[in-house]
Amino acid sequence: MSIAAPLVEPRITDLRVTEAEITAYLVDGRTVSVPLAWSWRLSEASPEQRSCWEILGDGAYIHWPDVDEDISIEGMLYGGPAPRPLAA
């Protein structure tokens, strides 16, 4: 006998960004955290810039307009650090 739980797509309802980590709170009650260093743009941003974010895509990702950064919940769950662009 097997029991199958319904698959629930992860969706962000709230976010917290500190000097050390990015923490997403999901609709199903989970909390997901990644190191702030995973986003070099946010690591270099001011606290004010990091605090200005918006949830987009029905909770699929977060956008920081002041630093032009986007992080998806799938990236937080399954991804890794964002690579820095190569110097020209």
C-alpha positions in Angstrom: 0.0 0.0 0.0 1.3 3.4 -0.9 0.1 6.8 0.1 0.6 9.7 -2.3 0.6 13.2 -1.0 -0.6 15.9 -3.4 2.2 17.9 -5.0 2.1 21.5 -3.9 4.1 24.0 -5.9 6.2 26.2 -3.6 5.0 29.7 -3.4 6.5 32.6 -1.3 4.2 34.6 1.0 6.8 36.7 2.8 10.5 37.3 2.9 13.3 38.4 5.3 16.7 39.5 4.2 19.5 40.0 6.8 23.2 40.6 6.5 23.7 36.9 6.4 20.8 35.2 4.7 17.6 35.4 2.5 14.7 33.6 4.1 11.5 32.8 2.2 8.2 31.9 4.0 6.1 29.6 1.9 2.3 29.2 1.7 2.5 25.6 2.9 4.3 26.7 6.2 7.9 25.8 5.1 10.7 28.2 5.6 13.6 28.2 3.1 16.9 30.1 3.7 20.0 30.6 1.6 23.2 32.5 2.3 23.1 36.2 1.2 26.3 35.5 -0.6 24.4 33.4 -3.1 23.4 36.7 -4.7 26.4 38.9 -5.3 24.1 41.8 -6.2 22.3 41.6 -2.9 25.6 41.1 -1.0 26.8 44.4 -2.4 23.5 46.2 -2.0 22.8 48.5 0.9 20.3 47.4 3.6 17.8 49.8 2.2 18.1 48.3 -1.3 17.8 44.8 0.1 14.6 45.8 2.0 12.9 47.0 -1.2 11.5 43.8 -2.8 8.3 42.5 -4.3 6.8 39.1 -4.7 5.9 38.4 -8.3 4.6 35.5 -10.4 2.0 34.4 -7.8 4.8 33.8 -5.3 7.2 32.1 -7.7 10.0 34.7 -7.3 11.2 37.9 -5.6 12.3 41.0 -7.4 14.6 43.7 -6.1 14.0 46.7 -8.4 16.8 48.8 -6.9 19.5 46.3 -7.8 17.8 44.5 -10.7 17.9 41.1 -9.0 15.4 38.2 -9.2 15.5 35.0 -7.2 13.0 32.2 -7.7 11.9 29.8 -4.9 13.0 27.0 -7.2 16.4 28.5 -7.3 16.5 28.7 -3.5 15.3 25.1 -3.2 17.4 23.5 -5.9 19.9 26.0 -7.2 23.2 27.4 -6.1 25.1 30.7 -5.9 24.7 33.1 -8.8 27.9 33.4 -10.9 29.4 36.9 -11.2 29.7 38.2 -14.8 33.1 37.9 -16.4 35.1 41.1 -16.5 35.1 42.8 -19.9 
